[in-house]
Amino acid sequence: MSLELVWNNEQNEMEIGEELIALLEQILQKAAEMEGVDSGELDLTFVDNERIHELNREYRGIDRPTDVLSFAMNESGEGEPDIVYEVDENGEDGDIPELLGDVIISVTRAREQAEEYGHSLERELGFLFVHGFLHVMGYDHGTEAEEAVMMGKQEQVLSQVGLTR
């Protein structure tokens, strides 16, 4: 089994083509394999700076745009309802894949950062996508040690799909 990528495009700055989605699917499968995740669904949304600014302010209390936001479904906040899946008579949840979470990428920031770092937009989008996936999996980069682990995993996945600096 493999992870399912469900994506939405809510921006008009760039066309999201089949090649990019195929690359992101490949990144997702490599990252999922590395993490031992063999099924589920990850939702990805492409937005512009205005929208990610709104989301960053609303959900993180930070009043500025950012490059990527992640929301893990296995984290529940105070007052949030538990998500319950219906199961069949065998205790299986049928054809409904477990939703791992959401990754939201600002195409505006990705383009700016690709130029700033001197690499392709595809590499930056791939980096932000795997970064968001790792956050969904519970990784963080609040300390130098955590950042080293997360950066190492990101670079490992990106090198496997040919997105080196």
PLY file of the C-alpha trace (Angstrom):
ply
format ascii 1.0
element vertex 165
property float x
property float y
property float z
element edge 164
property int vertex1
property int vertex2
end_header
0.00 0.00 0.00
1.12 3.58 -0.36
0.18 7.00 0.81
-2.35 8.93 -1.18
-1.66 12.56 -2.04
-4.74 14.74 -2.43
-3.92 18.22 -3.66
-5.69 21.51 -4.22
-4.58 24.65 -6.00
-5.86 27.88 -4.47
-3.40 30.28 -6.12
-2.92 31.83 -9.57
0.82 32.53 -9.54
1.91 29.31 -11.23
0.34 26.40 -13.01
0.54 23.18 -11.05
1.38 20.58 -13.66
1.33 16.80 -13.71
5.15 16.63 -13.60
5.29 18.58 -10.33
2.56 16.44 -8.76
4.35 13.25 -9.88
7.57 14.54 -8.27
5.75 15.38 -5.02
4.10 11.94 -5.03
7.55 10.38 -5.39
8.83 12.52 -2.49
5.86 11.47 -0.36
6.44 7.77 -1.01
10.18 8.04 -0.19
9.50 10.03 2.99
6.71 7.68 4.05
8.94 4.66 3.47
11.68 6.29 5.56
9.16 6.86 8.36
7.59 3.40 8.14
4.20 4.76 7.08
2.55 2.51 4.50
-0.96 3.91 4.17
-2.99 7.04 4.67
-3.79 10.30 2.98
-1.91 13.58 3.02
-3.64 16.72 1.78
-1.56 19.40 0.06
-2.79 22.87 -0.81
-0.93 25.47 -2.86
-1.75 29.05 -1.83
-0.40 32.59 -2.24
1.19 34.80 0.41
-2.08 36.50 1.30
-3.79 33.21 2.16
-0.88 31.69 4.08
-0.58 34.97 6.01
-4.23 34.63 7.08
-3.73 31.00 8.12
-0.49 31.76 9.97
-2.22 34.54 11.91
-5.32 32.46 12.64
-3.65 29.20 13.69
-0.24 30.25 15.00
-0.83 33.84 16.09
2.00 35.00 13.80
1.00 38.01 11.71
3.11 37.47 8.58
3.30 35.09 5.65
5.35 31.93 5.93
6.49 29.30 3.44
4.75 26.16 4.69
2.21 25.22 7.34
1.42 21.72 8.56
-1.51 20.40 10.50
-1.26 16.85 11.81
-4.54 15.02 12.30
-3.15 12.95 15.17
-2.77 16.08 17.27
-5.89 17.25 19.00
-6.23 20.55 20.69
-8.38 21.44 23.63
-12.04 21.51 22.70
-11.52 19.81 19.33
-13.70 16.79 18.60
-12.14 13.37 18.17
-12.29 12.01 14.64
-14.13 8.69 14.56
-14.14 6.40 11.53
-16.96 3.99 10.87
-15.86 0.38 10.79
-17.43 -2.62 9.10
-18.34 -5.93 10.75
-14.69 -7.07 10.51
-13.40 -4.04 12.36
-11.99 -2.53 9.14
-12.44 1.11 8.25
-13.34 0.22 4.67
-11.98 2.30 1.85
-11.46 5.46 3.88
-7.73 6.14 4.22
-6.53 7.61 7.48
-6.00 11.33 7.03
-2.48 12.07 8.27
-2.79 15.82 7.96
-2.54 18.90 5.78
0.45 20.65 4.26
-0.07 24.17 2.90
2.63 25.75 0.74
2.92 29.38 -0.32
3.98 29.35 -3.97
4.93 33.02 -3.57
7.42 32.30 -0.79
8.68 29.16 -2.53
9.53 31.21 -5.63
11.27 33.91 -3.55
13.26 31.35 -1.58
14.29 29.39 -4.69
15.78 32.61 -6.10
17.38 33.52 -2.76
19.00 30.08 -2.36
19.93 29.75 -6.03
18.10 26.53 -6.82
15.04 25.51 -8.82
11.47 26.20 -7.82
10.84 22.44 -8.01
13.58 21.83 -5.43
12.14 24.46 -3.11
8.61 23.08 -3.44
9.97 19.58 -2.81
11.88 20.80 0.23
8.83 22.56 1.67
6.65 19.52 0.98
8.93 17.03 2.74
9.45 19.57 5.55
5.67 19.80 5.99
5.28 16.02 5.87
7.90 15.58 8.60
6.04 18.10 10.78
2.87 16.05 10.24
4.87 13.01 11.40
5.75 14.85 14.62
9.21 16.24 13.87
10.16 19.75 14.90
13.20 22.00 14.66
13.01 23.96 17.89
16.48 22.94 19.01
19.73 22.47 17.10
19.55 18.70 17.63
15.96 18.50 16.36
16.84 20.68 13.38
19.82 18.47 12.51
17.62 15.36 12.50
14.90 17.01 10.42
17.34 18.55 7.93
19.11 15.22 7.53
15.85 13.43 6.74
14.79 16.15 4.30
18.08 16.04 2.40
18.02 12.23 2.33
14.59 12.19 0.68
15.40 15.00 -1.74
18.65 13.37 -2.85
16.77 10.10 -3.52
14.56 11.90 -6.03
17.39 13.91 -7.57
16.61 17.29 -6.01
20.05 18.24 -4.75
21.29 21.77 -4.29
0 1
1 2
2 3
3 4
4 5
5 6
6 7
7 8
8 9
9 10
10 11
11 12
12 13
13 14
14 15
15 16
16 17
17 18
18 19
19 20
20 21
21 22
22 23
23 24
24 25
25 26
26 27
27 28
28 29
29 30
30 31
31 32
32 33
33 34
34 35
35 36
36 37
37 38
38 39
39 40
40 41
41 42
42 43
43 44
44 45
45 46
46 47
47 48
48 49
49 50
50 51
51 52
52 53
53 54
54 55
55 56
56 57
57 58
58 59
59 60
60 61
61 62
62 63
63 64
64 65
65 66
66 67
67 68
68 69
69 70
70 71
71 72
72 73
73 74
74 75
75 76
76 77
77 78
78 79
79 80
80 81
81 82
82 83
83 84
84 85
85 86
86 87
87 88
88 89
89 90
90 91
91 92
92 93
93 94
94 95
95 96
96 97
97 98
98 99
99 100
100 101
101 102
102 103
103 104
104 105
105 106
106 107
107 108
108 109
109 110
110 111
111 112
112 113
113 114
114 115
115 116
116 117
117 118
118 119
119 120
120 121
121 122
122 123
123 124
124 125
125 126
126 127
127 128
128 129
129 130
130 131
131 132
132 133
133 134
134 135
135 136
136 137
137 138
138 139
139 140
140 141
141 142
142 143
143 144
144 145
145 146
146 147
147 148
148 149
149 150
150 151
151 152
152 153
153 154
154 155
155 156
156 157
157 158
158 159
159 160
160 161
161 162
162 163
163 164
